[in-house]
């Protein structure tokens, strides 16, 4: 489903602030793969996501999704088949619009008809929105006329997840989407994520700083350092790994120990 070949990205090239964020990175994901991504701050995780989404253009290499080269496809066109959630629950929704209106925008954005965004939502589609909201178990189906700005952070993140998957995307990118939530709410949103991704068979990449999540969620774990993937594990090898094993393999492949405090605090 996703094929990244030898992409590189340098910011502020030729200046004293030059930063090589991605270095000759390659990745191949099959349809339905759910990979967690771990790495220190500055390892290139979010930049890789930005290159996939088109918010950052690569300096070299190419990005292919479902057999189509999207390396130079504009970001707004990629958003029709790539869903993304950010760490900040305030991103991804329009706070002054109602829940129903936010869902309508997300639904119409994926339509192939270029004039679809000017269409009206039918009663059947509104009923579908209500059914999907009910699956979140947060009572939002009874608040469809309420502005999104009145929702809690967890409710907004759950709504954003629903918006990103209302029409199954070819690829879903989760950029620490539970990091800003309290533990109980984060667990609820993670469980919703697992259910939706599994039920719809969505190909997914999820950045996390929690090492236990990195091994428990999905079917594959990627570890990044210095703008590249230094360790990629799945199958039986992953199933038998402990967090300590994962840290040891990172140190072996990267040539240094993982020194991110947030990650190390999650080990216990």
Secondary structure, DSSP 8 states (H G I E B T S, - for coil): -EEEEEEEEEESTTSTT-EEEEEEEEEEE-TT-EEEEEE-TTSSHHHHHHHHHTSS--SEEEEEETTEE-TTS-HHHHTTTEEEE-SSTTTTS-TTSBHHHHHHHHHHHT-SSTTGGG----HHHHHHHHHHHHTTTSSGGG-TTSBGGGS-HHHHHHHHHHHHHSS--SEEEEESTTTTS-HHHHHHHHHHHHHHHHHHT-EEEEE-S-HHHHHHSSSEEEEEETTEEEEEEEHHHHHT--HHHHHHHHHHHHSS----HHHHHT--
